[in-house]
Amino acid sequence: MPITFFPDGGPVLTHGPQFSSTYYFDPAFHQTDNESLLTYLITFRNKATLAPLAMHDFVQLLLPFDPTNSHKDSLLMGSRHRWNTVGADFVSKPQTLFTYGFSFRYGGYYADGRKLSISNDIGYRFQPFVNLALHTSYNKLDLPQPWGNTTFWLVGPKIDITFTNKLFFTTYIQYNQQLKNTNINARFQWRYKPASDLFIVYTDNYLTVPYSVRNRALVIKFNYWWSL
């Protein structure tokens, strides 16, 4: 439900509030989850955007849930949790070679806890062949015992290489400090004819401390467009 204002001049192209609310129900039509989001979206004339926001969350757990994924304890199935969050998102103008953005959230969490999340994205395009991107996220959870305080980083670099208009290579890496887990996904794509592709994908998921391979896979996928 957006409302948009159009200023006559100045650096702001459009601005206005946006509201959405999403509800989830179980098979008996009893409400289990709800997320309500109020955003004030500001779009600048260079197409950069700034969006301060406020959120309200309600969750009724359908299964036991560990809010920190630390295996210390789990919240009870059927328990209800409500919290409010404030934050902001900013995305730089998309038409430049160097792009960046950030996201900030602070508010409640499960079991009357608190959660702080700060993330950013930066990217650079070496036209027309290479696109580099890096996503980082810092999270801090403050919960009652037995969970206590938990902090961790998520880091995810990505490389896109366009060799020709038919050959592409993409590599994505993600490191989770909390789980000491690294995941690598590399994909080669050959578009040998319109809407027809050959994909070769390699994935590697392993623990860094101590080093231990969780799974590895090499997958080949072939698409052919057959027009009758």
Residue pairs with C-beta under 8 A, 6 or more apart in sequence:
1 18
1 19
1 20
2 16
2 17
2 18
2 19
2 41
3 16
3 17
3 18
4 14
4 15
4 16
5 14
5 15
5 16
6 13
6 14
7 13
7 14
7 15
11 44
11 45
12 42
12 43
12 44
12 45
13 43
13 44
13 45
13 47
14 41
14 42
14 43
15 40
15 41
15 42
15 43
16 40
16 41
17 38
17 39
17 40
17 41
18 37
18 38
18 39
18 40
18 41
19 36
19 37
19 38
19 39
20 36
20 37
21 34
21 35
21 36
21 37
22 33
22 34
22 35
22 36
23 31
23 33
23 34
24 31
24 32
24 33
24 34
25 31
25 32
26 32
26 62
31 58
31 60
32 59
32 60
32 62
33 57
33 58
33 59
33 60
34 56
34 57
34 58
35 55
35 56
35 57
35 58
36 55
36 56
37 53
37 54
37 55
38 53
38 54
38 55
39 51
39 52
39 53
40 51
40 52
40 53
41 49
41 50
41 51
42 49
42 50
42 51
43 49
44 50
44 93
46 93
46 95
47 93
47 94
47 95
48 90
48 91
48 92
48 93
49 89
49 90
49 91
50 88
50 89
50 90
51 88
51 89
51 90
52 86
52 87
52 88
53 86
53 87
53 88
53 89
54 84
54 85
54 86
55 84
55 85
55 86
55 87
55 107
56 82
56 83
56 84
56 85
57 81
57 82
57 83
57 84
57 85
57 108
58 80
58 81
58 82
59 80
59 81
59 82
59 110
60 78
60 79
60 80
60 81
61 75
61 76
61 77
61 78
61 79
61 80
61 81
62 77
63 77
64 74
64 75
64 76
64 77
65 74
65 75
65 110
66 72
66 73
66 74
66 75
67 75
67 109
67 110
67 111
67 113
67 141
67 143
67 147
68 141
68 143
68 147
68 150
69 178
69 179
70 147
70 150
70 178
72 146
72 147
73 146
73 147
75 81
75 110
75 111
81 110
81 111
82 108
83 107
83 108
83 109
83 110
83 112
84 107
84 108
85 105
85 106
85 107
85 108
85 115
86 105
86 106
86 107
87 103
87 104
87 105
87 106
87 107
87 117
88 103
88 104
89 101
89 102
89 103
89 104
90 101
90 102
90 103
91 99
91 101
92 99
92 100
92 101
93 99
97 124
97 125
97 126
97 127
98 122
98 123
98 124
99 121
99 122
99 123
99 124
100 120
100 121
100 122
100 123
101 120
101 121
102 118
102 119
102 120
102 121
103 117
103 118
103 119
103 120
104 117
104 118
105 115
105 116
105 117
105 118
106 114
106 115
106 116
106 117
107 114
107 115
108 114
108 115
109 115
109 141
109 142
109 143
110 143
111 143
111 144
111 147
112 144
113 141
113 142
113 143
113 144
113 147
114 141
114 142
114 143
115 139
115 140
115 141
115 142
116 138
116 139
116 140
117 137
117 138
117 139
117 140
118 137
118 138
119 135
119 136
119 137
119 138
119 154
120 135
120 136
121 133
121 134
121 135
122 133
122 134
123 131
123 132
123 133
123 134
124 131
124 132
125 131
125 132
126 132
128 162
129 161
129 162
129 163
130 159
130 160
130 161
130 162
131 159
131 160
131 161
131 162
132 157
132 158
132 159
132 160
133 157
133 158
133 159
133 160
134 155
134 156
134 157
134 158
135 154
135 155
135 156
135 157
135 158
136 153
136 154
136 155
136 156
137 153
137 154
137 155
138 151
138 152
138 153
139 150
139 151
139 152
139 153
139 154
140 149
140 150
140 151
141 147
141 149
141 150
141 151
142 149
143 149
143 150
150 178
152 176
152 177
152 178
153 175
153 177
154 174
154 175
154 176
154 177
155 174
155 175
155 177
156 172
156 173
156 174
156 175
157 172
157 173
158 170
158 171
158 172
158 173
159 169
159 170
159 171
160 168
160 169
160 170
161 168
161 169
161 170
162 168
163 169
165 191
166 190
166 191
166 192
167 188
167 189
167 190
167 191
168 188
168 189
168 191
169 186
169 187
169 188
169 189
170 186
170 187
170 189
171 184
171 185
171 186
171 187
172 184
172 185
172 186
173 182
173 183
173 184
173 185
174 182
174 183
175 181
175 182
175 208
176 182
179 207
180 207
180 208
180 209
181 205
181 206
181 207
181 208
181 214
182 204
182 205
182 206
182 207
182 208
183 203
183 204
183 205
184 202
184 203
184 204
184 205
185 201
185 202
185 203
186 201
186 202
186 203
187 199
187 200
187 201
187 202
188 199
188 200
188 201
189 197
189 198
189 199
190 197
190 198
191 197
192 198
193 225
194 225
195 223
195 225
196 223
196 224
196 225
197 221
197 222
197 223
198 220
198 221
198 222
198 223
199 219
199 220
199 221
199 222
199 223
200 218
200 219
200 220
201 217
201 218
201 219
201 220
201 221
202 216
202 217
202 218
202 219
203 215
203 216
203 217
203 219
204 213
204 216
205 213
205 214
205 215
205 216
206 212
206 213
206 214
207 214
